[in-house]
Amino acid sequence: MVGMLPETNAAAEAEVLLDAWDFKGRPAARSTTGRWGAAAMILVAELNERLTTLGIAVNLVTYLTATMHVGNAEAANVVTNFMGTSFMLCLLGGFVADSFLGRYLTIAIFTAVQASVSTITILLAPERWDPPAYFSFLDSNY
């Protein structure tokens, strides 16, 4: 009976990952998927995301102090609240993705929400983003 068992290629089986799939839905093979190319893409995307977030934070401080005439302490408080909220929402999105929806559906839903909120904001924005006229007395102090 032992001689009747089919021969298996253990090296080929060890190379296929049963819990990961390629972009065509097939089980991923270690030799052709992932590796440093995929890691480099993830690292570049994360670097761009961090630079964007920090750029928004710096420009928000400048906008609040120069255009909206908010004090430095209050502007710093607004920016730290913005940064904290954006980082905490990442944890919420991760929880929702892992527990309920899955990563792709979560990304699709939150992208649609972000795009629609951005579009509504742009469409309903006033002609100018300047502060009201009653802030004009502060110009003499700056």
Sequence and secondary structure as in RCSB ss.txt:
>XXXX:A:sequence
MVGMLPETNAAAEAEVLLDAWDFKGRPAARSTTGRWGAAAMILVAELNERLTTLGIAVNLVTYLTATMHVGNAEA
ANVVTNFMGTSFMLCLLGGFVADSFLGRYLTIAIFTAVQASVSTITILLAPERWDPPAYFSFLDSNY
>XXXX:A:secstr
 GGGS    HHHHHHEEEEEE TTSSEEETTTS HHHHHHHHHHHHHHHHHHHHHHHHHHHHIIIIIS   HHHH
HHHHHHHHHHHHHHHHHHHHHIIIII HHHHHHHHHHHHHHHHHHHHHH  S     GGGGGGGGG 
